Amino acid sequence: MADVEASVRDLVDRDRDCTEKALAQMDLRRKINLLIGEWRAAGGGDVLPDVRDRVRLRLLKKVADPVRTIARR
């Protein structure tokens, strides 16, 4: 999904038509939402990571010692 998002951004930056890629991105998001709904219906109750968590972990890995970063999780 990240590849599709990057290609949409690239097309928009170059002022190109991104309709096809944007529709594919929306379809992927719809599928993810359906999978999350099925997971929750099956009893899944864990808190899923969001973008802020991923960015925070990425920043910690760059700044801190990787061994300490893993221990903080």
C-alpha positions, 0 to 999 in steps of 0.5 A, spaced: 500 500 500 505 504 501 508 503 494 501 505 491 501 511 496 508 513 493 506 513 486 500 517 487 504 522 490 509 522 485 504 523 479 500 529 483 507 532 484 508 531 476 501 534 475 499 527 472 493 523 472 493 519 478 485 517 477 487 509 476 492 509 482 488 513 487 482 508 485 487 502 487 489 506 493 482 507 495 480 499 494 486 497 498 484 501 504 477 499 503 479 491 503 484 493 510 477 496 513 474 490 511 479 485 514 479 489 520 472 489 521 472 481 520 478 481 525 474 485 530 468 480 529 472 474 530 474 477 537 480 481 536 480 486 541 488 489 541 489 496 539 492 496 532 498 501 531 497 507 527 501 511 523 503 515 529 506 509 533 510 507 526 513 514 525 515 514 533 518 507 533 522 509 526 525 516 529 527 512 536 531 507 531 534 513 528 536 516 534 537 511 539 541 505 540 537 499 536 537 494 542 534 500 547 529 501 542 526 494 542 526 494 549 522 500 550 516 497 546 
